Amino acid sequence: MKGPATKGHLKVSFFWFFYADYIIIYIDDEYKTAVVTSSTDKYLWILSREKSVEISVKEKLISIASEMDFDTEKLIWVKHR
């Protein structure tokens, strides 16, 4: 993974023996949005505290992920109610 240094790294246990890494590669100054990946670069999440994200913010987050060689065309956007 290229780009800026990670902002945080979490190791999460889902079951007794199953662990996963979550690496925060971007978080805004107000902690409203974040870009998170796994240690294998197989997964990418764009997270928000709000149900929707402004287009300009969404484009910035996608750009950050693209600059780090993620295939952002494969992102699945969830619609929240």
Secondary structure, DSSP 8 states (H G I E B T S, - for coil): --SS--SEEEEEESSSS-EEEEEEEEE-TTSSEEEEE-TTS--EEEEESSSS--HHHHHHHHHHHHHTT--GGG-------
